[in-house]
Amino acid sequence: MRLLPLLLPLVVGCSDYSFKPAPDPNLGDTGSPGDGGTDAGDGGSTPSDTCAERSHPEEALELNPDCYVEASVGTFNPVLKWRKTTWTADPSSTNVMMAPIVVSLNDDNGDGLINQDDVPDIVVITYSSSYGTLRAMSGADGSELWNVVGQQLQLTGAVAAGDIDGDGIVEIIAPTSNQLKAFEHDGTLKWTSSSLSGHMYGTSDAPAIADLDGDGSPEVLVGKAILRADGSTRATGNQGMAGVTGNVGTVVTAADLDGDGTQEVVVGNAAYRPDGTSVFANGQQDGYVAVADFDLDGQAEIVVVNSGVVRVQTNTGAVLWTATVSGASSGYGGPPTVADFDGDGYPEVGVAARSNYTVFDTDGRKLWERTTQDASSGNTGSAVFDFEGDGVAEAVYADETKLWVFDGPDGRVKLESTEHSNATWTEYPTIADVDADGHAEIVVANTNYSTGHTGVYVFGDRDDSWRSGRKIWNQHAYSITNINDDGTIPARPDRNWLSYNNFRSGDMAAGQGGEYADLVVQITDVCTKDCDDDLLVVWVQVGNQGYLPVDGTVELVLFAMKEGGGREVLHRSDLTGLDSGLLGESIQLVVDLTDFPGVVFEDLTATIDGGNNSRASTVEECDETNNEDSWGENLCWE
């Protein structure tokens, strides 16, 4: 992506400031240059009269053509790309009954880093008899990376992955019957928790990872237990555990339901604070959950499935509607999937049961239903993706004997593959670009149940035309913004329902129609005549040279720079209405230098939306590398 030249406003010359020198393109590669100082100002001070008021009007910006992606509709010709059915260690253990996860575990490209630039890897638990074996394989062809045996893992337990210790590489969390274990990216055991008996189900538990309080140290969740990053127990809830009593498995998630900056642990009948106390407890049945905004009011709702019933409740637990899941007897119905299946702009809910896959409309009415076969459990999940890029999502579901792909609007069968079998619990196919070829693949778990398939199968498009997917799918309760591309856990994740509004979906471009924003920032003027009065006055302009307007708020931050880094001195978090193709009028920022004794302002840098650190960005842009600007000269000290 490239930054097109800004059409700068004309500036009337005056004697008390200098025109801006050429911008410094070398701001370093560490992302936002500040240290997040909490004593930064808010731009509310009043400058003295010696720095005259200045106004730089809004101006048109030439649009960045890279921010408009021409629609290219692909084909849908699924083919089995590779399968992994045998392993060197514990060779009899070949059954997989969990949703495979996709993360990067080794340095494939030789740059000394393990991140999103490498070929992704797939992690599963396999089983044959008493305990599960943790396995990692390359997403390119299924070649083995490592195998971990003898850790007494749940046969059908799921795993989650993310960087929990801040070393820049993911760790893997796997359940035993009453504990969680963490493994390094190479399979080395990192820690074992204390007993969590009574707080997790013990079979088919699916852990999750989230930085609940945004302190940079993620929590590990399972059932109603909240663990610290070192495996010690932080708290436990006293209501549900995001599972189905009397059946199997827990699938917990986390979300900032009330927008206060702290994520809650979400179960079927309650939400827990990081200390385990309940935000609400509504007395309903527990169940499998998903989070989305169904009425598009900006507030999250919670979908719960249990005992053949799907219900939607508010973020405080009030039930909005319930509907019966056809073909689901008492105790049945799998974890819900949320997406805009029919393209009407509102999300729908997909639920699998014993004999049907059903999509419910936003208000609970049945949109469509297709016959499937899952009499062994009736608790399987599903995933969603727009493979062809035609704006229509497909539902991907695997029952006991077939891999299905249904057309989102009407359930038309697009794939009915018999290259699959599974005894089924809560697993589902996951969707990611596992071989780094620029196209999404479907990763499917198999057990030798009916037609003899075992291990992991990867399906792709015969014509290599499917849209690109992310290279990561890190846990069962996956919602895009819960994990960064490099496997780090966001401290303050974007609330997924405000950007993508889906759950268990890999569709990054939902609702954007090929158009993207591209935020830019320009330090237009600096007045230093008030430096003797301990005031520095700066004028900044913010623009959007992308095709997509930005309606939400974005953050503008000003840093005092010196050799080796920067210090945040001022921030604004109330900028809204960044229209396409417009450089906004100048914003006056006043820095009270007495708030920063001893700080030498060798230069100034302004950042918008997290600067060039894409992990701190809340706006999806076509170019994340042009969100910073430097003034380029010493200030207030000669």
DADA-V754706 format. One record per helix or strand of 2 or more residues. SS is the DSSP state (@ for helix, = for strand). FROM is the first residue (numbers start at 1). TO is the last residue. Records with the same first field share a line. If there is no record, write none. Layout:
SS->FROM-TO ; FROM-TO
This chain:
=->59-60 ; 78-84 ; 95-96 ; 101-103 ; 121-127 ; 132-138 ; 144-153 ; 159-163 ; 171-175 ; 180-183 ; 189-192 ; 208-210 ; 219-222 ; 225-227 ; 233-236 ; 250-251 ; 253-255 ; 264-266 ; 270-272 ; 278-281 ; 288-292 ; 301-306 ; 309-314 ; 319-324 ; 337-339 ; 348-352 ; 356-360 ; 366-371 ; 383-385 ; 394-398 ; 403-407 ; 413-417 ; 430-432 ; 441-446 ; 455-461 ; 519-527 ; 535-544 ; 554-562 ; 565-575 ; 582-583 ; 587-592 ; 603-608 ; 628-630
@->65-67 ; 496-499 ; 531-533 ; 593-596 ; 614-616
